[in-house]
Amino acid sequence: MKTLGYILVVIGIIALLDACHIGGRHTVIVENANGKERRIEYRGYTYFTPDSTAISRISPNGTMIYKTNDLEIQAESDHAGKITYQFNGGEKHTDLDNNEKVSLARAVKDMMKVEHGTK
């Protein structure tokens, strides 16, 4: 009976760590120069397309946040790897319109320029 109790405690701790993103990769890059701010934050791993214009995938339950003075993009992946996007605090959605694709491409190129540590 004690063994079952220990197993339940271990499972509970693992679930807590996963829910809080503890033990996972969490990186924040912030730059301020000439009144312009850039903030890149991610949990897990973000993979870009070969042409560096979009996100090809994000590790399950991972997030990527890109924020400048005039643009904020949040991308997150569910447990199955499906990515949802949110632009400038708007609604979350999976399909991007042309303006959002252009904004995302600009953000990805900017992240690559500052050697953002993603894949």
C-alpha positions as CSV (number, residue, x, y, z in Angstrom):
1,M,0.0,0.0,0.0
2,K,2.9,2.3,0.7
3,T,4.3,1.7,-2.7
4,L,1.0,2.8,-4.3
5,G,1.2,6.0,-2.2
6,Y,4.7,6.8,-3.4
7,I,3.7,6.1,-7.0
8,L,0.8,8.5,-6.7
9,V,3.0,11.2,-5.2
10,V,5.6,10.8,-8.0
11,I,2.9,11.1,-10.6
12,G,1.4,14.2,-8.9
13,I,4.8,15.9,-8.8
14,I,5.4,15.1,-12.5
15,A,2.0,16.5,-13.4
16,L,2.7,19.6,-11.4
17,L,6.1,20.2,-13.0
18,D,4.6,19.7,-16.5
19,A,1.6,22.0,-15.8
20,C,3.9,24.8,-14.5
21,H,6.5,24.3,-17.3
22,I,9.1,23.6,-14.6
23,G,12.1,21.8,-15.9
24,G,11.4,22.8,-19.5
25,R,13.3,25.2,-21.6
26,H,12.2,28.8,-21.0
27,T,14.2,31.7,-22.6
28,V,13.6,35.4,-22.5
29,I,15.6,37.9,-24.7
30,V,15.0,41.6,-24.1
31,E,16.8,44.4,-26.0
32,N,16.3,48.2,-25.6
33,A,18.0,50.5,-28.0
34,N,17.1,54.0,-29.1
35,G,13.6,53.9,-27.7
36,K,12.9,50.6,-29.4
37,E,12.2,47.4,-27.4
38,R,12.4,43.9,-28.6
39,R,11.3,41.0,-26.5
40,I,11.5,37.3,-27.5
41,E,10.2,34.7,-25.1
42,Y,9.7,31.0,-25.6
43,R,9.0,27.8,-23.8
44,G,10.1,24.6,-25.4
45,Y,11.5,24.7,-28.9
46,T,10.4,26.7,-32.0
47,Y,11.3,25.6,-35.5
48,F,11.3,28.0,-38.4
49,T,10.7,27.2,-42.1
50,P,13.8,26.9,-44.3
51,D,13.1,30.3,-45.8
52,S,12.8,31.9,-42.4
53,T,9.4,33.4,-43.0
54,A,7.2,31.3,-40.7
55,I,7.1,28.8,-37.9
56,S,7.1,25.2,-39.0
57,R,6.4,23.8,-35.6
58,I,6.6,24.4,-31.8
59,S,7.3,21.6,-29.4
60,P,4.1,20.3,-27.7
61,N,2.7,22.7,-25.2
62,G,5.4,25.3,-26.1
63,T,5.0,29.0,-26.7
64,M,6.7,31.7,-28.6
65,I,6.1,35.4,-27.9
66,Y,7.6,38.2,-30.1
67,K,7.0,41.8,-29.0
68,T,8.2,45.1,-30.4
69,N,6.9,48.6,-29.9
70,D,4.3,48.1,-32.7
71,L,3.8,44.3,-33.0
72,E,3.0,41.4,-30.6
73,I,2.7,37.8,-31.8
74,Q,2.0,34.9,-29.6
75,A,2.2,31.4,-31.0
76,E,1.5,28.3,-28.9
77,S,1.3,24.6,-29.6
78,D,-1.1,22.2,-28.0
79,H,-0.2,18.7,-26.8
80,A,-0.6,17.5,-30.4
81,G,1.6,20.2,-31.9
82,K,-1.2,22.3,-33.5
83,I,-0.2,26.0,-33.5
84,T,-2.5,28.8,-32.6
85,Y,-1.6,32.5,-33.2
86,Q,-2.6,35.7,-31.6
87,F,-1.7,39.1,-33.1
88,N,-1.7,42.3,-31.0
89,G,-4.0,40.9,-28.3
90,G,-6.7,39.8,-30.8
91,E,-8.4,36.5,-31.0
92,K,-6.5,33.2,-31.2
93,H,-6.7,31.4,-34.5
94,T,-4.9,28.8,-36.6
95,D,-5.2,30.2,-40.1
96,L,-3.2,33.4,-41.0
97,D,-4.4,36.1,-43.4
98,N,-1.9,37.8,-45.7
99,N,-1.1,40.7,-43.4
100,E,-0.5,38.2,-40.5
101,K,1.8,36.1,-42.7
102,V,3.8,39.3,-43.6
103,S,4.0,40.3,-39.9
104,L,5.1,36.8,-38.9
105,A,7.7,36.7,-41.7
106,R,9.1,40.1,-40.5
107,A,9.2,38.8,-36.9
108,V,10.9,35.5,-37.8
109,K,13.5,37.3,-39.9
110,D,14.1,39.7,-37.0
111,M,14.5,36.8,-34.5
112,M,17.0,35.2,-36.9
113,K,18.9,38.5,-37.2
114,V,19.5,38.6,-33.5
115,E,20.4,35.0,-33.4
116,H,17.4,33.8,-31.6
117,G,18.3,30.4,-30.2
118,T,15.6,28.4,-31.8
119,K,16.0,25.6,-34.3
